[in-house]
């Protein structure tokens, strides 16, 4: 009996030691879970702040374009899918002419080109400000699709004033844009070959 009592006491001490160890591990897990939540919350706030900053910059840029002077661009960081689950996804929306939250994808050609360009420039500017690094060349291919003469001229002026340390390469077939740009290279296709004219 004495031997069983000693064994039982030994087991109780082991159980107590393991319980203390388990409690310590549980506390560490709770701390890790809370830390993870805090970090995720911080990153989420930082991400939301970044989206807001980009939206503000894109809004300032797009308001230089005549038919977009009352527009404002925002980003939604979360979206609910058909099953009711929340999906992290960035969607750009624009408010203009009294309508709020219009998906940029649903805009007309010229409006969408203007909004896309303003967002691209705002993202580039945001990255450069935050990292201290940026791009020196920006290539735009058919960036003025759907825009009228006045808007093309305004967008070109916006590009010129946006950031003077960038070289902007514009590929376009529009006569209005080619006349508004000082330095240009004209490529003329002649049958199977092309030639460059300055």
Secondary structure, DSSP 8 states (H G I E B T S, - for coil): -HHHHHHHHHHHHHHHHHHHHHHHHHHHHHHHHHHHHHHHHHHHHHHHHHHHHHHHHHHHHHTTSGGGTT-EEEEEEEEE-TTS-EEEEEEEEEEETTEEEEEGGGS-HHHHHHHHHHHHHHHHHHHHHHHS---SEEEEESTTTT--HHHHHHHHHHHHHH-TT-EEEEE---HHHHHH-SS--EEEEETTEEEEE-
